[in-house]
Amino acid sequence: MKDKFATTLFTVRDELKSAGIGPVFKEIAEMGYAGIQLSGLPPGYDQDEVAYHLKKNGVATAGMHVSFDRLTNEFDLVRQEAKKYGTTDVFCPYLPESLQTESGYREVKKTLNALAKAAPELRIGYHNHAFEFETQLEGMDALAYLLEPREDNAIFAEIDVFWVAKGGHDPLSYVEPYKGRMPVIHLKDMTADEDRTFAEVGEGIIDFPPLLQWGERHGIEWYVVEQDVCKGAPMDSLRMSLSNLHRFADALQEQKQKK
């Protein structure tokens, strides 16, 4: 399981601007992360530099986050970039407010399915926040509508467990329909105080071991740590999250051996 732990660069977006891609990738790799999800890269980043430092530091690409605008307007370039990084997973990470409507979600679902059909070598997916739970379509919330597990829907899930909890749902129950349809899951914790804000994995109220067990049974390839806002240094937060994930993984392995 430990070889499936990754982090998304969105957590260290400011460090990428100040320290640069090479030093950030090196520090993440030295922490023990097996993969890096590409998101939050500085404007005008050099794709060859990104690919070079991934290879140099021996970390895999745990998918890419690509804006809906770029997916619709630069998809051929996105396909080339994914190939350069050796990934098949491309996720839409957010939607502008103009698309957070019933008609908008219908457009998004149609567009992402069309892209998936045009690029069968890729897995096109969607990463949620909490706003999707505010809109109902066809008897379900907008996220369930986008990710509906039907043969004619090619959109893969990338559930963010924090935002599911923020939306008032139990993460473990919510992921259940996406067995075999979710190669990547986003892990972030929630504080126990009244703010219910971001916390390091294992330091809040979300129960991660059952999610890890579910993931091992149902096709998770990458457990991606993300923390949108950190109270201290983001690198310290990533280090703490990984340490706790390793602790969970060890405990689950020991539990499995005792059976």
C-alpha positions as CSV (number, residue, x, y, z in Angstrom):
1,M,0.0,0.0,0.0
2,K,2.8,2.4,0.8
3,D,3.9,2.5,-2.8
4,K,0.5,4.1,-3.6
5,F,0.9,7.1,-1.4
6,A,1.2,10.4,-3.4
7,T,0.7,14.1,-2.9
8,T,-0.7,16.7,-5.1
9,L,1.4,19.8,-5.9
10,F,-1.5,22.1,-5.1
11,T,-0.5,21.9,-1.4
12,V,2.9,23.3,-2.2
13,R,1.9,25.7,-4.9
14,D,3.7,28.6,-3.2
15,E,6.9,26.6,-2.6
16,L,7.0,25.8,-6.3
17,K,7.0,29.5,-7.1
18,S,9.7,30.4,-4.5
19,A,11.9,27.3,-4.5
20,G,11.4,25.9,-7.9
21,I,10.2,22.5,-9.3
22,G,13.5,20.6,-8.8
23,P,13.9,21.3,-5.0
24,V,10.2,20.7,-4.3
25,F,10.1,17.4,-6.2
26,K,13.3,16.3,-4.4
27,E,12.0,17.1,-0.9
28,I,8.7,15.3,-1.6
29,A,10.6,12.2,-2.9
30,E,12.9,12.2,0.1
31,M,9.9,12.2,2.4
32,G,8.9,8.8,0.9
33,Y,6.1,9.7,-1.4
34,A,5.9,7.3,-4.3
35,G,4.0,9.7,-6.6
36,I,3.2,13.3,-7.4
37,Q,0.0,14.5,-8.8
38,L,0.5,17.4,-11.1
39,S,-1.6,20.4,-10.1
40,G,-0.9,23.9,-9.0
41,L,2.2,24.3,-11.1
42,P,3.4,27.8,-11.7
43,P,2.1,29.7,-14.8
44,G,4.3,29.0,-17.8
45,Y,6.0,25.9,-16.3
46,D,8.4,24.0,-18.5
47,Q,6.9,20.5,-19.2
48,D,10.3,19.1,-19.9
49,E,11.6,20.3,-16.6
50,V,8.6,18.7,-14.8
51,A,9.3,15.4,-16.7
52,Y,13.0,15.5,-15.9
53,H,12.6,16.0,-12.2
54,L,9.9,13.3,-11.9
55,K,12.4,10.8,-13.5
56,K,15.4,12.2,-11.6
57,N,13.7,11.7,-8.2
58,G,12.1,8.4,-9.0
59,V,8.5,9.4,-8.4
60,A,5.6,8.4,-10.6
61,T,2.9,10.7,-11.9
62,A,-0.3,10.2,-9.9
63,G,-2.5,11.8,-12.5
64,M,-3.0,15.4,-13.7
65,H,-5.4,18.1,-12.8
66,V,-6.5,20.1,-15.9
67,S,-9.0,23.0,-15.9
68,F,-12.3,22.5,-17.7
69,D,-11.3,25.4,-20.0
70,R,-8.1,23.8,-21.0
71,L,-9.7,20.4,-21.5
72,T,-12.2,22.0,-23.9
73,N,-9.7,24.3,-25.7
74,E,-6.3,22.5,-25.6
75,F,-7.2,18.8,-25.4
76,D,-4.7,17.7,-28.0
77,L,-1.9,19.4,-26.0
78,V,-3.2,17.9,-22.8
79,R,-3.0,14.4,-24.3
80,Q,0.6,15.1,-25.4
81,E,1.5,16.3,-21.9
82,A,0.0,13.3,-20.2
83,K,2.1,11.0,-22.5
84,K,5.2,13.0,-21.6
85,Y,4.6,12.4,-17.9
86,G,3.7,8.8,-18.3
87,T,0.1,9.1,-16.9
88,T,-3.3,8.1,-18.2
89,D,-5.3,9.9,-15.6
90,V,-6.6,13.4,-16.3
91,F,-9.0,15.0,-13.9
92,C,-11.1,18.1,-14.0
93,P,-10.4,19.7,-10.6
94,Y,-13.0,22.4,-10.4
95,L,-15.9,24.2,-12.2
96,P,-16.4,27.9,-12.5
97,E,-19.6,29.2,-11.0
98,S,-21.2,29.6,-14.4
99,L,-21.2,25.8,-14.7
100,Q,-22.4,25.1,-11.2
101,T,-26.0,24.8,-12.4
102,E,-28.3,22.1,-13.7
103,S,-27.6,23.0,-17.3
104,G,-23.9,23.4,-16.5
105,Y,-23.5,20.0,-15.1
106,R,-25.3,18.5,-18.1
107,E,-22.8,20.3,-20.3
108,V,-19.8,19.1,-18.2
109,K,-21.0,15.5,-18.3
110,K,-21.5,15.5,-22.0
111,T,-18.1,17.2,-22.7
112,L,-16.1,14.9,-20.4
113,N,-17.7,11.8,-22.0
114,A,-16.9,13.2,-25.5
115,L,-13.3,13.7,-24.5
116,A,-13.0,10.2,-23.1
117,K,-14.3,8.8,-26.3
118,A,-11.8,10.9,-28.3
119,A,-8.9,9.7,-26.2
120,P,-9.4,6.1,-25.2
121,E,-5.8,5.9,-23.9
122,L,-6.8,8.3,-21.1
123,R,-9.0,8.0,-18.0
124,I,-11.0,11.2,-17.8
125,G,-12.3,12.0,-14.4
126,Y,-13.7,14.6,-12.0
127,H,-12.5,15.8,-8.6
128,N,-15.2,17.2,-6.3
129,H,-15.7,19.9,-3.8
130,A,-18.8,20.5,-1.7
131,F,-20.7,22.8,-4.1
132,E,-21.9,19.8,-6.2
133,F,-24.2,18.8,-3.3
134,E,-26.1,22.0,-3.6
135,T,-27.7,21.0,-7.0
136,Q,-30.0,18.1,-7.7
137,L,-30.4,16.4,-11.1
138,E,-32.5,13.4,-11.9
139,G,-33.0,12.5,-8.3
140,M,-29.4,12.7,-7.2
141,D,-26.8,15.3,-6.3
142,A,-24.7,16.8,-9.1
143,L,-21.6,14.8,-8.1
144,A,-23.5,11.5,-8.2
145,Y,-25.0,12.6,-11.6
146,L,-21.5,13.3,-13.1
147,L,-20.0,10.1,-11.8
148,E,-23.1,7.8,-12.3
149,P,-21.7,4.3,-12.6
150,R,-23.3,3.3,-15.9
151,E,-21.7,1.7,-19.0
152,D,-22.6,4.8,-21.1
153,N,-20.8,7.1,-18.6
154,A,-17.0,7.1,-19.0
155,I,-16.2,9.7,-16.3
156,F,-14.0,8.3,-13.5
157,A,-14.3,9.4,-9.9
158,E,-11.6,11.2,-7.9
159,I,-13.5,11.6,-4.6
160,D,-12.1,14.1,-2.2
161,V,-13.1,12.7,1.2
162,F,-12.9,16.1,3.0
163,W,-15.3,17.8,0.7
164,V,-17.7,14.9,0.9
165,A,-17.7,15.2,4.6
166,K,-18.0,19.0,4.3
167,G,-21.1,18.4,2.2
168,G,-22.7,16.4,5.0
169,H,-22.0,12.8,3.8
170,D,-20.1,9.9,5.2
171,P,-17.0,9.4,2.9
172,L,-16.9,5.6,3.2
173,S,-20.6,5.3,2.2
174,Y,-20.3,7.8,-0.5
175,V,-17.4,6.0,-2.4
176,E,-19.3,2.7,-2.4
177,P,-20.8,3.0,-5.9
178,Y,-17.4,3.7,-7.5
179,K,-15.8,0.2,-7.1
180,G,-13.4,-0.2,-10.0
181,R,-14.2,3.4,-11.2
182,M,-11.9,5.4,-9.0
183,P,-8.2,5.0,-9.7
184,V,-7.3,8.0,-7.5
185,I,-8.7,9.2,-4.2
186,H,-7.9,12.5,-2.4
187,L,-7.2,12.3,1.3
188,K,-7.4,15.3,3.6
189,D,-8.6,15.5,7.1
190,M,-11.1,17.8,8.9
191,T,-10.5,19.5,12.2
192,A,-12.7,18.6,15.2
193,D,-13.4,22.2,16.1
194,E,-16.4,24.3,15.0
195,D,-14.5,25.5,11.9
196,R,-14.3,22.0,10.4
197,T,-11.4,23.1,8.3
198,F,-8.4,21.4,6.7
199,A,-6.1,19.1,8.8
200,E,-3.2,16.7,8.2
201,V,-4.3,13.2,7.4
202,G,-4.8,11.4,10.7
203,E,-5.0,14.5,12.8
204,G,-8.7,15.2,12.5
205,I,-12.1,13.4,12.6
206,I,-12.2,11.5,9.3
207,D,-11.6,7.7,9.7
208,F,-9.0,6.7,7.2
209,P,-8.2,3.0,7.8
210,P,-11.6,1.8,6.5
211,L,-11.2,4.0,3.4
212,L,-7.7,2.5,2.8
213,Q,-9.2,-1.0,3.3
214,W,-12.0,-0.2,0.8
215,G,-9.4,1.2,-1.7
216,E,-7.3,-1.9,-1.6
217,R,-10.4,-4.0,-2.4
218,H,-11.8,-1.9,-5.1
219,G,-9.1,-0.6,-7.4
220,I,-7.5,2.5,-5.8
221,E,-4.1,3.0,-7.5
222,W,-3.1,6.3,-5.8
223,Y,-4.0,7.7,-2.4
224,V,-3.2,11.4,-2.9
225,V,-2.7,13.7,0.1
226,E,-4.0,17.2,-0.3
227,Q,-4.2,20.0,2.1
228,D,-5.6,23.2,0.6
229,V,-4.4,25.4,3.5
230,C,-1.8,24.6,6.1
231,K,-1.4,26.3,9.5
232,G,2.4,25.8,9.4
233,A,4.8,24.9,6.6
234,P,3.1,22.9,3.9
235,M,6.1,20.5,3.7
236,D,5.7,19.8,7.4
237,S,2.0,19.0,6.8
238,L,2.8,16.6,4.0
239,R,5.4,14.9,6.1
240,M,3.0,14.4,9.0
241,S,0.2,13.1,6.7
242,L,2.6,10.6,5.2
243,S,3.8,9.4,8.6
244,N,0.2,8.8,9.7
245,L,-0.6,7.0,6.5
246,H,2.4,4.7,7.0
247,R,1.2,4.1,10.6
248,F,-2.3,3.2,9.3
249,A,-0.8,0.9,6.6
250,D,1.4,-0.9,9.1
251,A,-1.5,-1.4,11.5
252,L,-3.7,-2.8,8.7
253,Q,-0.9,-5.1,7.5
254,E,-0.5,-6.4,11.1
255,Q,-4.2,-6.9,11.4
256,K,-4.3,-8.9,8.1
257,Q,-1.4,-11.1,9.2
258,K,-3.2,-12.0,12.4
259,K,-6.2,-13.4,10.6
